[in-house]
């Protein structure tokens, strides 16, 4: 499996996994797909949409940082216990910095970057939105 996609209101946005730098997180995240959740806009971490009710992943820290690039996808590992972002899932559509280190494990496909930015801005301006995430095998 190469990655995952999110869908909402006829818009599909594709992401590829970071298999070389975050294989544990990528595999664990893929194992809980598909799911549908209501995503919110972050208040302090910048241009990010996120949820804190993602299916639980029992993973360690890998490729973890508070610094991300636009389009990167993060998951807060359960360990070490001090991590403030445990079991949180976020997608940065622009500039941002996390409140604690998260595993950076995927990134939007370049040709879908503008669709992701448009979605992030829509959630920022209009409030929460339900998104469905599922695997891409191609």
N, C-alpha and C positions, 0 to 999 in steps of 0.2 A: 504494500500500500504506500502510495506516495504522499498522501496528505488528507486534508479534510476540506469540506465546504460548508458555508453557512448560507441559509436561504431565508428570505423574508419578502413578502409582497412581490413575488416575481423576480427578485434580484438574487443572483447567485454570486458568491465571492469565494474564490479558491485559495487554499494555503498549502504550502509544502512543509513537511516535517524536517527538522534538523537531525537527521539520523546519525550523523557523525559526531555531533557535540552533545546531543541530548537523547540518546537512544532509549533510556529507561522511561523517561517522561513521555516521549513520542509513542512508545509501545503501550504504556499504561493508558494514555489518553485515548488512543485509537480503540482500546478494548471497551471503553464505556460509551462509544458512539453507536447509534445515534441518540441524541436527546434534544429536547426543546426547553428553553428557559427564557425568562424575561430579563433582558439586559438593561443595565442602567449606565449613565455617564458618570465617570469618576469625578469626585469633588476636589481632590488635592493632587492627584498624580498626573494631571495633564490631559492630553487628548487620548483618552482611553475609555472603552466600554468594558463592563465587567459584570461578573456575578459571584456570589459567595455560596451558592447552593448547587454547585457542580457535583456530579457523582464523586465520591471519595476516591482518591488515589493514594495508595500506600507507597510513596516514593521518597527517595533521598534527594538532597540538593545536587544538582548537576547543571553546569552552564548557567549558574545563578548570578544575578546582578540586579541592581536597582536601575541601571542605565539600559535603555532600549533604543532601537531604531524604529522609525515609523513603519508600521505593518507587522511588527513582531508580536508574537503570542506568548503569554506567560502563564505559569501555574505555580501557586504557592505550595511547596512541599510540606508534608506533615512533620518532617524532621529537618533540622533540630527543633525541639519544642518551642524555642524562643521566637520562632518566625511569626511575625504579626499577620502575614498574608496566607497562613496555612489554609488550604482548600479553597483559595480564591483563584478565579480564572479571568484573565484580561486580554484584550486585544488593543494594542496601541495603533491608532490610525494617524497619528502625528507625533509631535514632540511630547515627551513626558519623562517622568522619573518616579519609580515606585516608592512606596513607603517602607518597604523592606525587600530583601532579595527574593526573587522568584526565579524559577527555572524558565529560561527562554528556550522554547522548543519548536517553534514554527514561525513562518513569515508568509505574508500575503504574496501571491504570485504577482509579479510586477505589473502585468497588464490589468490586474484587478485593483491596483492601489487607489485609483480615483473613486471606484465604486465603494471601497472601504471608507475613504475620507467622506464621501457623501453620506454614507450610513451613519458614521460617527457624528457628523454635524446634525443630521436629522434627529438623532437621539438627544443630543445636546439642546437643540431648539424645541423639540416637541415632547420630550420625556421618554420613559421606558418603552421598549419594543420587544416583542417575542421573536426569537430567532431559533431556527432549527439547524443543528450541526450534524453532519454525517460524513462517512468515509468517502474518499476518492481512491479508486483502485487503478485508474489509468495512468 
